[in-house]
Amino acid sequence: MPDTGYLIAAVAVCTAITWSLRALPFAVLAPLRSSTTVDYLSRHMPVGVMVILAAYTLRDMTAARLVLTGPALVVTLALHLWRRNAALSVLTGTALHVALTTLLAHS
């Protein structure tokens, strides 16, 4: 068993590292608030992520899978264009895809 001094030093080092890692984002956040790059990314990243997810979903699409995936993609896109809410459109599209997969693929 290590001596008490060693254990106290180990706990102190772990505490300092943990505190520093948790405080670092707040220290870096202030300069980023006025950054034009961060502003640009906050406006364009949601669309970029949706395009990447759609491309990934459609890359190996077959006609049989399109029957299950197509309606969910159309609903997701339409809902996103109508409401401009990524969380709502993705969750609704995912729920529809799961429902169609469960009902049609397992029947």
JOMO-V242536 format. One record per run of one state. SS is the DSSP state (A for helix, B for strand, O for the rest). FROM is the first residue (numbers start at 1). LEN is the number of residues. If there is no record, write none. Layout:
SS&FROM&LEN, SS&FROM&LEN
//
This chain:
O&1&3, A&4&30, O&34&2, A&36&23, O&59&4, A&63&21, O&84&2, A&86&20, O&106&2
//
